[in-house]
Amino acid sequence: KQEVTQIPAALSVPEGENLVLNCSFTDSAIYNLQWFRQDPGKGLTSLLLIQSSQREQTSGRLNASLDKSSGRSTLYIAASQPGDSATYLCAVRDVGAQKLVFGQGTRLTINP
Amino acid sequence: GAVVSQHPSWVICKSGTSVKIECRSLDFQATTMFWYRQFPKQSLMLMATSNEGSKATYEQGVEKDKFLINHASLTLSTLTVTSAHPEDSSFYICSARAPGTIAFLNEQFFGPGTRLTVL
């Protein structure tokens, strides 16, 4: 059974810093991996999707990497801003599966 | 990215009544939609997977007679909470899977959520 873990559970950093959020998964037979952000009381916004054959994806100040063999993904946020404050969720879709398996999320706070 | 809408965004109802929540994919056809429930400060809990034109597949522990799901078209799924009780109060989020095209790559998009409060 696939399990997804995100570390740390919460992170607080000053504005302008570069930071890394971690995601690990137990079964490497994944179809794809998605990173989402969720603001309080809101739905999820898809940030990046990495196919199993890919190593990384970039969008603006965000870069997500995937190391399938070691069961790890990282989300790198460059030059953090207060508007980046949110909960970041990592989710994997296993090969042959319909659903996403989510981690518990990292609650990120960027201090001005 | 693609847009998924939910309606209503919040609803307050009396105990014993039924509430219907709509989920629409606005700019793509979704053969598969998902319904989640989220409690405060917790991650999402998948309730059911819905494929257009067929019965929904419910996760273990989710009462299918209480949470009725209909996926009548490629752009609309509905969740009806029947005979709602205060313990059903929660944040319900739907999601739609986009096609496996170059543009969408089977990415999953989420609606803004519906806050249900049962008095």
gemmi code that builds the backbone of each chain (N, CA, C; Angstrom):
import gemmi

chains = {
    "A": [
        ("LYS", (0.849, -1.193, 0.000), (0.000, 0.000, 0.000), (0.881, 1.239, 0.000)),
        ("GLN", (0.603, 2.131, -0.943), (1.414, 3.356, -1.073), (1.204, 4.270, 0.132)),
        ("GLU", (2.305, 4.786, 0.640), (2.244, 5.772, 1.718), (3.127, 6.955, 1.338)),
        ("VAL", (2.604, 8.144, 1.580), (3.320, 9.371, 1.231), (3.563, 10.169, 2.498)),
        ("THR", (4.797, 10.589, 2.674), (5.186, 11.327, 3.880), (5.808, 12.655, 3.475)),
        ("GLN", (5.423, 13.704, 4.175), (6.005, 15.015, 3.917), (6.687, 15.543, 5.174)),
        ("ILE", (7.888, 15.998, 4.970), (8.678, 16.551, 6.067), (9.279, 17.880, 5.615)),
        ("PRO", (9.233, 18.956, 6.459), (8.625, 18.968, 7.791), (7.118, 19.185, 7.725)),
        ("ALA", (6.453, 19.047, 8.860), (5.013, 19.302, 8.909), (4.727, 20.794, 8.843)),
        ("ALA", (5.655, 21.582, 9.365), (5.498, 23.031, 9.336), (6.874, 23.667, 9.192)),
        ("LEU", (6.887, 24.806, 8.519), (8.152, 25.488, 8.257), (7.894, 26.988, 8.233)),
        ("SER", (8.743, 27.735, 8.941), (8.607, 29.185, 8.974), (9.953, 29.792, 8.631)),
        ("VAL", (9.991, 30.629, 7.591), (11.253, 31.214, 7.152), (11.042, 32.691, 6.836)),
        ("PRO", (12.114, 33.472, 6.881), (11.990, 34.880, 6.506), (11.882, 35.042, 5.000)),
        ("GLU", (11.232, 36.108, 4.620), (11.048, 36.417, 3.206), (12.390, 36.479, 2.488)),
        ("GLY", (12.401, 35.984, 1.241), (13.604, 36.062, 0.419), (14.441, 34.794, 0.420)),
        ("GLU", (14.206, 33.935, 1.390), (15.004, 32.704, 1.453), (14.545, 31.692, 0.415)),
        ("ASN", (15.509, 30.875, 0.002), (15.188, 29.721, -0.834), (14.892, 28.560, 0.115)),
        ("LEU", (13.936, 27.708, -0.261), (13.597, 26.621, 0.648), (13.225, 25.368, -0.119)),
        ("VAL", (13.287, 24.248, 0.599), (12.999, 22.947, 0.007), (11.984, 22.211, 0.865)),
        ("LEU", (10.953, 21.715, 0.217), (9.969, 20.862, 0.876), (10.178, 19.433, 0.384)),
        ("ASN", (10.049, 18.498, 1.299), (10.338, 17.107, 0.971), (9.109, 16.225, 0.958)),
        ("CYS", (9.138, 15.256, 0.073), (8.051, 14.283, -0.057), (8.688, 12.930, -0.334)),
        ("SER", (8.261, 11.916, 0.400), (8.762, 10.568, 0.129), (7.590, 9.615, -0.016)),
        ("PHE", (7.783, 8.587, -0.822), (6.728, 7.603, -1.052), (7.332, 6.204, -1.007)),
        ("THR", (6.520, 5.238, -0.610), (7.050, 3.904, -0.316), (7.120, 2.977, -1.528)),
        ("ASP", (6.243, 3.179, -2.495), (6.209, 2.304, -3.668), (6.640, 3.110, -4.887)),
        ("SER", (7.709, 2.676, -5.528), (8.270, 3.463, -6.637), (7.521, 3.284, -7.951)),
        ("ALA", (6.548, 2.381, -7.990), (5.784, 2.149, -9.223), (4.689, 3.209, -9.370)),
        ("ILE", (5.119, 4.425, -9.617), (4.150, 5.506, -9.729), (3.956, 5.915, -11.180)),
        ("TYR", (2.781, 6.457, -11.459), (2.447, 6.957, -12.790), (2.847, 8.423, -12.912)),
        ("ASN", (2.524, 9.195, -11.875), (2.956, 10.583, -11.818), (2.895, 11.094, -10.385)),
        ("LEU", (3.419, 12.284, -10.195), (3.423, 12.929, -8.893), (3.014, 14.382, -9.082)),
        ("GLN", (2.149, 14.868, -8.218), (1.718, 16.264, -8.297), (2.012, 16.984, -6.992)),
        ("TRP", (2.369, 18.247, -7.122), (2.476, 19.145, -5.983), (1.330, 20.154, -6.055)),
        ("PHE", (0.696, 20.374, -4.894), (-0.424, 21.306, -4.799), (-0.145, 22.305, -3.682)),
        ("ARG", (-0.823, 23.437, -3.747), (-0.875, 24.322, -2.589), (-2.334, 24.512, -2.200)),
        ("GLN", (-2.549, 24.666, -0.909), (-3.892, 24.913, -0.421), (-3.849, 26.084, 0.546)),
        ("ASP", (-4.632, 27.093, 0.254), (-4.790, 28.223, 1.157), (-5.936, 27.911, 2.116)),
        ("PRO", (-5.932, 28.498, 3.313), (-6.967, 28.175, 4.314), (-8.375, 28.348, 3.768)),
        ("GLY", (-9.198, 27.322, 3.940), (-10.590, 27.398, 3.506), (-10.798, 27.318, 2.017)),
        ("LYS", (-9.757, 26.958, 1.285), (-9.861, 26.913, -0.180), (-9.586, 25.505, -0.702)),
        ("GLY", (-9.834, 25.339, -1.992), (-9.496, 24.078, -2.630), (-8.007, 23.999, -2.924)),
        ("LEU", (-7.618, 23.002, -3.695), (-6.205, 22.803, -4.029), (-5.880, 23.410, -5.382)),
        ("THR", (-4.715, 24.024, -5.456), (-4.219, 24.551, -6.724), (-3.053, 23.690, -7.163)),
        ("SER", (-3.151, 23.140, -8.371), (-2.073, 22.309, -8.888), (-0.881, 23.194, -9.254)),
        ("LEU", (0.294, 22.842, -8.734), (1.507, 23.611, -8.991), (2.340, 22.976, -10.103)),
        ("LEU", (2.637, 21.712, -9.931), (3.499, 21.018, -10.875), (3.092, 19.555, -10.941)),
        ("LEU", (3.185, 18.987, -12.120), (2.972, 17.559, -12.313), (4.229, 16.987, -12.936)),
        ("ILE", (4.741, 15.912, -12.360), (5.914, 15.244, -12.904), (5.514, 13.840, -13.320)),
        ("GLN", (5.731, 13.525, -14.575), (5.473, 12.171, -15.048), (6.566, 11.245, -14.523)),
        ("SER", (6.296, 9.960, -14.450), (7.251, 9.012, -13.876), (8.555, 8.967, -14.647)),
        ("SER", (8.499, 9.320, -15.931), (9.709, 9.282, -16.770), (10.537, 10.564, -16.657)),
        ("GLN", (10.012, 11.554, -15.955), (10.694, 12.841, -15.853), (11.490, 12.942, -14.556)),
        ("ARG", (12.472, 13.851, -14.557), (13.292, 14.068, -13.363), (12.905, 15.355, -12.654)),
        ("GLU", (12.420, 16.335, -13.420), (12.039, 17.591, -12.787), (11.094, 18.381, -13.670)),
        ("GLN", (10.416, 19.336, -13.009), (9.550, 20.272, -13.707), (9.736, 21.636, -13.047)),
        ("THR", (9.620, 22.672, -13.870), (9.810, 24.027, -13.360), (8.656, 24.903, -13.772)),
        ("SER", (8.263, 25.789, -12.850), (7.259, 26.793, -13.163), (7.592, 28.031, -12.347)),
        ("GLY", (8.089, 29.046, -13.023), (8.444, 30.285, -12.325), (9.502, 30.048, -11.259)),
        ("ARG", (9.171, 30.402, -10.030), (10.127, 30.233, -8.921), (10.090, 28.831, -8.311)),
        ("LEU", (9.272, 27.957, -8.871), (9.120, 26.611, -8.333), (9.845, 25.594, -9.198)),
        ("ASN", (10.483, 24.655, -8.524), (11.118, 23.548, -9.232), (10.863, 22.282, -8.434)),
        ("ALA", (10.293, 21.292, -9.098), (10.042, 20.019, -8.442), (10.913, 18.953, -9.071)),
        ("SER", (11.521, 18.139, -8.247), (12.347, 17.041, -8.741), (11.730, 15.717, -8.334)),
        ("LEU", (12.092, 14.683, -9.083), (11.589, 13.344, -8.782), (12.713, 12.335, -8.911)),
        ("ASP", (12.919, 11.556, -7.859), (13.844, 10.434, -7.887), (13.023, 9.200, -7.546)),
        ("LYS", (12.545, 8.557, -8.583), (11.614, 7.449, -8.387), (12.267, 6.279, -7.655)),
        ("SER", (13.505, 6.012, -7.983), (14.172, 4.834, -7.404), (14.322, 4.957, -5.889)),
        ("SER", (14.533, 6.175, -5.420), (14.682, 6.363, -3.971), (13.359, 6.773, -3.319)),
        ("GLY", (12.323, 6.948, -4.117), (11.016, 7.314, -3.572), (10.970, 8.710, -2.990)),
        ("ARG", (11.580, 9.667, -3.690), (11.626, 11.019, -3.152), (11.299, 12.061, -4.206)),
        ("SER", (10.670, 13.130, -3.723), (10.466, 14.319, -4.541), (10.721, 15.532, -3.666)),
        ("THR", (11.233, 16.579, -4.268), (11.421, 17.828, -3.534), (10.772, 18.965, -4.314)),
        ("LEU", (10.264, 19.928, -3.577), (9.744, 21.157, -4.168), (10.631, 22.289, -3.684)),
        ("TYR", (11.284, 22.931, -4.627), (12.206, 24.024, -4.329), (11.497, 25.332, -4.645)),
        ("ILE", (11.479, 26.226, -3.667), (10.878, 27.540, -3.868), (11.982, 28.584, -3.744)),
        ("ALA", (12.185, 29.328, -4.791), (13.245, 30.340, -4.790), (12.687, 31.701, -4.372)),
        ("ALA", (13.515, 32.449, -3.686), (13.181, 33.826, -3.309), (11.760, 33.907, -2.739)),
        ("SER", (11.549, 33.249, -1.636), (10.209, 33.121, -1.073), (9.577, 34.484, -0.764)),
        ("GLN", (8.256, 34.522, -0.881), (7.478, 35.736, -0.639), (6.354, 35.427, 0.344)),
        ("PRO", (5.855, 36.437, 1.061), (4.743, 36.187, 1.993), (3.542, 35.513, 1.321)),
        ("GLY", (3.309, 35.808, 0.050), (2.209, 35.185, -0.682), (2.389, 33.703, -0.923)),
        ("ASP", (3.580, 33.192, -0.660), (3.819, 31.754, -0.785), (3.321, 30.996, 0.445)),
        ("SER", (2.943, 31.706, 1.489), (2.447, 31.059, 2.705), (1.183, 30.268, 2.388)),
        ("ALA", (1.210, 28.983, 2.686), (0.104, 28.068, 2.380), (0.519, 26.683, 2.865)),
        ("THR", (-0.382, 25.736, 2.702), (-0.022, 24.334, 2.932), (0.282, 23.701, 1.590)),
        ("TYR", (1.410, 23.026, 1.512), (1.844, 22.380, 0.275), (1.663, 20.870, 0.411)),
        ("LEU", (0.975, 20.308, -0.562), (0.655, 18.884, -0.544), (1.308, 18.177, -1.723)),
        ("CYS", (1.845, 17.015, -1.417), (2.425, 16.149, -2.435), (1.482, 14.953, -2.599)),
        ("ALA", (1.279, 14.509, -3.835), (0.395, 13.367, -4.067), (0.939, 12.523, -5.203)),
        ("VAL", (0.842, 11.219, -5.086), (1.291, 10.317, -6.136), (0.121, 9.503, -6.660)),
        ("ARG", (0.214, 9.185, -7.930), (-0.744, 8.273, -8.553), (0.030, 7.032, -8.949)),
        ("ASP", (-0.373, 5.894, -8.415), (0.312, 4.648, -8.726), (-0.039, 4.161, -10.130)),
        ("VAL", (0.827, 3.377, -10.703), (0.556, 2.760, -12.001), (-0.693, 1.886, -11.882)),
        ("GLY", (-1.625, 2.059, -12.801), (-2.842, 1.261, -12.791), (-3.901, 1.728, -11.810)),
        ("ALA", (-3.633, 2.798, -11.090), (-4.582, 3.290, -10.091), (-5.320, 4.517, -10.594)),
        ("GLN", (-6.486, 4.744, -10.033), (-7.262, 5.928, -10.376), (-6.939, 7.095, -9.443)),
        ("LYS", (-6.763, 6.787, -8.185), (-6.737, 7.853, -7.199), (-5.332, 8.342, -6.875)),
        ("LEU", (-5.274, 9.531, -6.311), (-4.042, 10.091, -5.778), (-3.917, 9.707, -4.306)),
        ("VAL", (-2.698, 9.467, -3.881), (-2.412, 9.248, -2.463), (-1.666, 10.476, -1.965)),
        ("PHE", (-2.220, 11.129, -0.964), (-1.685, 12.404, -0.485), (-0.801, 12.230, 0.740)),
        ("GLY", (0.180, 13.137, 0.856), (0.896, 13.303, 2.097), (0.067, 14.193, 3.007)),
        ("GLN", (0.551, 14.382, 4.227), (-0.170, 15.193, 5.203), (0.056, 16.681, 5.010)),
        ("GLY", (1.012, 17.034, 4.170), (1.231, 18.441, 3.873), (2.297, 19.089, 4.719)),
        ("THR", (2.863, 20.178, 4.187), (3.783, 21.041, 4.928), (3.157, 22.417, 4.979)),
        ("ARG", (2.966, 22.912, 6.201), (2.395, 24.254, 6.373), (3.528, 25.256, 6.367)),
        ("LEU", (3.569, 26.076, 5.325), (4.673, 27.016, 5.124), (4.246, 28.436, 5.485)),
        ("THR", (5.065, 29.096, 6.278), (4.834, 30.497, 6.619), (6.059, 31.303, 6.224)),
        ("ILE", (5.846, 32.320, 5.416), (6.933, 33.215, 5.014), (6.733, 34.529, 5.761)),
        ("ASN", (7.695, 34.869, 6.558), (7.591, 36.071, 7.399), (8.177, 37.292, 6.696)),
        ("PRO", (7.412, 38.390, 6.647), (7.903, 39.594, 5.962), (9.117, 40.187, 6.685)),
    ],
    "B": [
        ("GLY", (-3.871, 26.536, -15.941), (-4.449, 25.218, -15.689), (-5.943, 25.219, -15.928)),
        ("ALA", (-6.513, 24.039, -15.942), (-7.935, 23.897, -16.171), (-8.732, 24.296, -14.933)),
        ("VAL", (-10.023, 24.558, -15.132), (-10.868, 25.077, -14.050), (-11.941, 24.076, -13.683)),
        ("VAL", (-12.077, 23.856, -12.383), (-13.155, 23.039, -11.845), (-13.948, 23.916, -10.880)),
        ("SER", (-15.249, 23.961, -11.070), (-16.077, 24.792, -10.199), (-16.936, 23.918, -9.296)),
        ("GLN", (-17.321, 24.465, -8.159), (-18.227, 23.800, -7.234), (-19.317, 24.765, -6.824)),
        ("HIS", (-20.490, 24.195, -6.627), (-21.605, 25.031, -6.190), (-22.516, 24.239, -5.261)),
        ("PRO", (-22.904, 24.764, -4.108), (-22.550, 26.109, -3.630), (-21.178, 26.115, -2.965)),
        ("SER", (-20.684, 27.276, -2.644), (-19.403, 27.370, -1.951), (-19.582, 27.132, -0.449)),
        ("TRP", (-20.764, 27.426, 0.054), (-21.065, 27.099, 1.445), (-22.566, 26.890, 1.570)),
        ("VAL", (-22.952, 26.060, 2.511), (-24.367, 25.781, 2.726), (-24.582, 25.445, 4.201)),
        ("ILE", (-25.677, 25.974, 4.737), (-26.099, 25.671, 6.101), (-27.471, 25.027, 6.004)),
        ("CYS", (-27.642, 23.890, 6.645), (-28.937, 23.212, 6.565), (-29.315, 22.639, 7.921)),
        ("LYS", (-30.572, 22.295, 8.028), (-31.063, 21.692, 9.267), (-30.829, 20.186, 9.243)),
        ("SER", (-30.669, 19.623, 10.406), (-30.472, 18.184, 10.527), (-31.651, 17.439, 9.908)),
        ("GLY", (-31.359, 16.416, 9.127), (-32.399, 15.622, 8.506), (-32.690, 15.980, 7.064)),
        ("THR", (-32.194, 17.118, 6.624), (-32.419, 17.515, 5.230), (-31.311, 16.970, 4.343)),
        ("SER", (-31.542, 17.036, 3.039), (-30.538, 16.577, 2.068), (-29.923, 17.776, 1.360)),
        ("VAL", (-28.670, 17.660, 1.045), (-27.939, 18.742, 0.398), (-27.228, 18.204, -0.840)),
        ("LYS", (-27.347, 18.938, -1.944), (-26.673, 18.530, -3.182), (-25.564, 19.515, -3.512)),
        ("ILE", (-24.401, 18.961, -3.840), (-23.251, 19.771, -4.229), (-22.894, 19.419, -5.665)),
        ("GLU", (-22.699, 20.444, -6.484), (-22.351, 20.216, -7.892), (-20.877, 20.486, -8.151)),
        ("CYS", (-20.314, 19.699, -9.027), (-18.915, 19.861, -9.432), (-18.865, 19.840, -10.958)),
        ("ARG", (-18.281, 20.873, -11.532), (-18.210, 20.973, -12.987), (-16.793, 21.221, -13.474)),
        ("SER", (-16.400, 20.502, -14.517), (-15.153, 20.825, -15.202), (-15.517, 21.784, -16.330)),
        ("LEU", (-14.923, 22.961, -16.317), (-15.387, 24.032, -17.202), (-14.749, 24.027, -18.582)),
        ("ASP", (-13.532, 23.543, -18.697), (-12.878, 23.632, -19.998), (-12.242, 22.326, -20.433)),
        ("PHE", (-12.714, 21.236, -19.869), (-12.273, 19.933, -20.347), (-13.310, 18.891, -19.962)),
        ("GLN", (-13.258, 17.764, -20.626), (-14.154, 16.669, -20.299), (-13.450, 15.713, -19.351)),
        ("ALA", (-14.127, 15.368, -18.293), (-13.522, 14.539, -17.254), (-14.254, 13.209, -17.167)),
        ("THR", (-13.602, 12.150, -17.596), (-14.231, 10.837, -17.474), (-14.210, 10.361, -16.028)),
        ("THR", (-13.290, 10.906, -15.247), (-13.184, 10.505, -13.847), (-13.201, 11.730, -12.945)),
        ("MET", (-14.053, 11.678, -11.939), (-14.104, 12.730, -10.934), (-14.004, 12.091, -9.553)),
        ("PHE", (-13.569, 12.878, -8.598), (-13.337, 12.391, -7.252), (-14.003, 13.328, -6.241)),
        ("TRP", (-14.451, 12.743, -5.148), (-14.996, 13.547, -4.042), (-14.169, 13.286, -2.793)),
        ("TYR", (-13.781, 14.390, -2.155), (-12.976, 14.327, -0.947), (-13.697, 15.051, 0.189)),
        ("ARG", (-13.272, 14.684, 1.377), (-13.752, 15.366, 2.574), (-12.520, 15.781, 3.361)),
        ("GLN", (-12.584, 16.982, 3.943), (-11.428, 17.469, 4.693), (-11.874, 18.045, 6.019)),
        ("PHE", (-11.283, 17.545, 7.106), (-11.529, 18.091, 8.432), (-10.453, 19.131, 8.734)),
        ("PRO", (-10.749, 20.032, 9.666), (-9.802, 21.118, 9.961), (-8.396, 20.616, 10.261)),
        ("LYS", (-7.433, 21.241, 9.626), (-6.014, 20.963, 9.837), (-5.628, 19.525, 9.472)),
        ("GLN", (-6.413, 18.883, 8.648), (-6.076, 17.536, 8.199), (-5.990, 17.497, 6.678)),
        ("SER", (-5.386, 16.443, 6.181), (-5.287, 16.291, 4.741), (-6.611, 15.784, 4.177)),
        ("LEU", (-6.662, 15.640, 2.882), (-7.900, 15.221, 2.229), (-8.155, 13.736, 2.431)),
        ("MET", (-9.419, 13.387, 2.586), (-9.814, 11.994, 2.675), (-10.688, 11.672, 1.462)),
        ("LEU", (-10.235, 10.758, 0.632), (-11.005, 10.386, -0.547), (-12.272, 9.653, -0.116)),
        ("MET", (-13.406, 10.103, -0.638), (-14.669, 9.440, -0.341), (-15.033, 8.440, -1.447)),
        ("ALA", (-14.924, 8.890, -2.697), (-15.359, 8.036, -3.795), (-14.753, 8.508, -5.102)),
        ("THR", (-14.656, 7.563, -6.021), (-14.209, 7.826, -7.391), (-15.391, 7.610, -8.307)),
        ("SER", (-15.612, 8.578, -9.175), (-16.799, 8.543, -10.025), (-16.400, 8.537, -11.496)),
        ("ASN", (-16.860, 7.537, -12.232), (-16.630, 7.477, -13.671), (-17.929, 7.759, -14.407)),
        ("GLU", (-17.848, 8.572, -15.427), (-19.033, 8.988, -16.167), (-19.823, 7.791, -16.670)),
        ("GLY", (-21.096, 7.784, -16.358), (-21.988, 6.750, -16.839), (-21.982, 5.457, -16.058)),
        ("SER", (-21.201, 5.388, -14.981), (-21.205, 4.167, -14.178), (-21.301, 4.515, -12.694)),
        ("LYS", (-21.503, 3.483, -11.903), (-21.646, 3.703, -10.466), (-20.310, 4.121, -9.855)),
        ("ALA", (-20.411, 4.937, -8.814), (-19.203, 5.391, -8.139), (-18.589, 4.265, -7.313)),
        ("THR", (-17.283, 4.345, -7.140), (-16.563, 3.411, -6.282), (-16.248, 4.116, -4.982)),
        ("TYR", (-16.799, 3.600, -3.888), (-16.645, 4.253, -2.595), (-15.464, 3.665, -1.825)),
        ("GLU", (-14.803, 4.528, -1.069), (-13.718, 4.074, -0.199), (-14.311, 3.354, 1.011)),
        ("GLN", (-13.488, 2.534, 1.606), (-13.932, 1.770, 2.767), (-14.376, 2.723, 3.868)),
        ("GLY", (-15.537, 2.413, 4.447), (-16.034, 3.217, 5.549), (-16.949, 4.352, 5.128)),
        ("VAL", (-17.090, 4.603, 3.844), (-17.963, 5.675, 3.356), (-19.310, 5.057, 2.982)),
        ("GLU", (-20.373, 5.588, 3.565), (-21.707, 5.029, 3.328), (-22.249, 5.500, 1.983)),
        ("LYS", (-22.413, 4.574, 1.068), (-22.862, 4.962, -0.269), (-24.317, 5.403, -0.285)),
        ("ASP", (-25.115, 4.924, 0.665), (-26.516, 5.350, 0.703), (-26.675, 6.734, 1.319)),
        ("LYS", (-25.659, 7.182, 2.030), (-25.718, 8.492, 2.637), (-25.113, 9.550, 1.710)),
        ("PHE", (-24.066, 9.171, 1.035), (-23.378, 10.097, 0.124), (-23.600, 9.600, -1.307)),
        ("LEU", (-24.648, 10.134, -1.927), (-25.025, 9.692, -3.264), (-24.245, 10.486, -4.303)),
        ("ILE", (-23.601, 9.767, -5.203), (-22.806, 10.417, -6.235), (-23.359, 10.059, -7.604)),
        ("ASN", (-23.539, 11.094, -8.425), (-24.018, 10.924, -9.787), (-23.063, 11.630, -10.728)),
        ("HIS", (-22.624, 10.917, -11.750), (-21.703, 11.495, -12.744), (-22.377, 11.338, -14.100)),
        ("ALA", (-23.370, 12.199, -14.332), (-24.260, 12.019, -15.477), (-23.658, 12.465, -16.796)),
        ("SER", (-22.670, 13.353, -16.738), (-22.073, 13.820, -17.992), (-20.571, 13.968, -17.793)),
        ("LEU", (-19.875, 14.251, -18.867), (-18.417, 14.362, -18.804), (-17.942, 15.647, -18.141)),
        ("THR", (-18.882, 16.519, -17.799), (-18.483, 17.767, -17.161), (-19.196, 18.017, -15.836)),
        ("LEU", (-20.006, 17.087, -15.373), (-20.778, 17.328, -14.146), (-20.859, 16.081, -13.286)),
        ("SER", (-20.534, 16.268, -12.019), (-20.760, 15.234, -11.010), (-21.444, 15.902, -9.835)),
        ("THR", (-22.329, 15.172, -9.175), (-23.006, 15.723, -8.005), (-22.840, 14.790, -6.814)),
        ("LEU", (-22.749, 15.398, -5.644), (-22.704, 14.678, -4.375), (-23.911, 15.119, -3.568)),
        ("THR", (-24.745, 14.178, -3.177), (-25.891, 14.494, -2.340), (-25.683, 13.861, -0.974)),
        ("VAL", (-25.685, 14.699, 0.042), (-25.600, 14.220, 1.420), (-27.042, 14.059, 1.900)),
        ("THR", (-27.464, 12.830, 2.073), (-28.855, 12.572, 2.440), (-29.017, 12.534, 3.956)),
        ("SER", (-30.160, 13.054, 4.412), (-30.469, 13.082, 5.837), (-29.239, 13.527, 6.644)),
        ("ALA", (-28.813, 14.740, 6.353), (-27.572, 15.237, 6.953), (-27.698, 15.401, 8.459)),
        ("HIS", (-26.600, 15.136, 9.135), (-26.521, 15.325, 10.580), (-25.295, 16.171, 10.910)),
        ("PRO", (-25.236, 16.731, 12.113), (-24.111, 17.616, 12.451), (-22.741, 16.995, 12.197)),
        ("GLU", (-22.611, 15.691, 12.361), (-21.307, 15.059, 12.133), (-20.907, 15.037, 10.658)),
        ("ASP", (-21.855, 15.361, 9.775), (-21.538, 15.458, 8.349), (-20.958, 16.824, 7.997)),
        ("SER", (-20.990, 17.737, 8.947), (-20.421, 19.069, 8.708), (-18.935, 18.919, 8.382)),
        ("SER", (-18.537, 19.507, 7.274), (-17.152, 19.340, 6.821), (-16.935, 20.198, 5.589)),
        ("PHE", (-15.727, 20.128, 5.065), (-15.359, 20.795, 3.821), (-15.269, 19.715, 2.759)),
        ("TYR", (-16.097, 19.824, 1.738), (-16.137, 18.818, 0.675), (-15.494, 19.402, -0.581)),
        ("ILE", (-14.561, 18.654, -1.140), (-13.837, 19.126, -2.330), (-13.966, 18.097, -3.439)),
        ("CYS", (-14.258, 18.560, -4.623), (-14.300, 17.645, -5.764), (-13.056, 17.854, -6.620)),
        ("SER", (-12.791, 16.877, -7.436), (-11.641, 16.942, -8.324), (-11.993, 16.262, -9.634)),
        ("ALA", (-11.403, 16.718, -10.712), (-11.638, 16.121, -12.018), (-10.310, 15.815, -12.679)),
        ("ARG", (-10.256, 14.655, -13.297), (-9.015, 14.283, -13.992), (-9.128, 14.698, -15.451)),
        ("ALA", (-8.147, 15.461, -15.895), (-8.133, 15.919, -17.283), (-7.675, 14.792, -18.202)),
        ("PRO", (-7.951, 14.903, -19.496), (-7.576, 13.850, -20.446), (-6.074, 13.647, -20.528)),
        ("GLY", (-5.680, 12.505, -21.056), (-4.265, 12.200, -21.193), (-3.670, 12.775, -22.462)),
        ("THR", (-3.982, 14.013, -22.748), (-3.441, 14.681, -23.934), (-2.157, 15.413, -23.576)),
        ("ILE", (-1.469, 15.911, -24.585), (-0.236, 16.659, -24.342), (-0.516, 17.898, -23.496)),
        ("ALA", (-1.686, 18.473, -23.710), (-2.018, 19.701, -22.973), (-2.278, 19.423, -21.497)),
        ("PHE", (-2.878, 18.281, -21.183), (-3.326, 18.052, -19.814), (-2.576, 16.940, -19.078)),
        ("LEU", (-2.112, 15.923, -19.791), (-1.279, 14.883, -19.177), (-1.941, 14.192, -17.987)),
        ("ASN", (-3.265, 14.039, -18.035), (-3.983, 13.375, -16.936), (-3.844, 14.105, -15.605)),
        ("GLU", (-3.546, 15.400, -15.650), (-3.428, 16.158, -14.414), (-4.777, 16.222, -13.708)),
        ("GLN", (-4.736, 16.241, -12.386), (-5.955, 16.286, -11.608), (-6.141, 17.704, -11.078)),
        ("PHE", (-7.333, 18.266, -11.337), (-7.641, 19.629, -10.913), (-8.751, 19.611, -9.879)),
        ("PHE", (-8.662, 20.542, -8.949), (-9.572, 20.558, -7.820), (-10.494, 21.767, -7.839)),
        ("GLY", (-11.701, 21.552, -7.324), (-12.632, 22.643, -7.145), (-12.295, 23.436, -5.901)),
        ("PRO", (-12.989, 24.562, -5.686), (-12.708, 25.442, -4.547), (-13.275, 24.938, -3.228)),
        ("GLY", (-14.060, 23.887, -3.262), (-14.600, 23.335, -2.026), (-15.965, 23.886, -1.657)),
        ("THR", (-16.693, 23.109, -0.859), (-17.996, 23.501, -0.331), (-17.990, 23.269, 1.170)),
        ("ARG", (-18.266, 24.330, 1.908), (-18.320, 24.225, 3.371), (-19.751, 23.882, 3.772)),
        ("LEU", (-19.965, 22.701, 4.323), (-21.294, 22.266, 4.761), (-21.373, 22.346, 6.285)),
        ("THR", (-22.394, 23.046, 6.766), (-22.668, 23.110, 8.194), (-24.081, 22.607, 8.436)),
        ("VAL", (-24.200, 21.571, 9.245), (-25.501, 21.001, 9.555), (-25.857, 21.356, 10.999)),
        ("LEU", (-26.979, 22.035, 11.162), (-27.365, 22.511, 12.503), (-28.175, 21.464, 13.263)),
    ],
}
model = gemmi.Model(1)
for chain_id, residues in chains.items():
    chain = gemmi.Chain(chain_id)
    for i, (resn, *xyz) in enumerate(residues, 1):
        res = gemmi.Residue()
        res.name, res.seqid = resn, gemmi.SeqId(i, " ")
        for name, pos in zip(("N", "CA", "C"), xyz):
            atom = gemmi.Atom()
            atom.name, atom.element = name, gemmi.Element(name[0])
            atom.pos, atom.b_iso = gemmi.Position(*pos), 0.0
            res.add_atom(atom)
        chain.add_residue(res)
    model.add_chain(chain)
structure = gemmi.Structure()
structure.add_model(model)
structure.setup_entities()
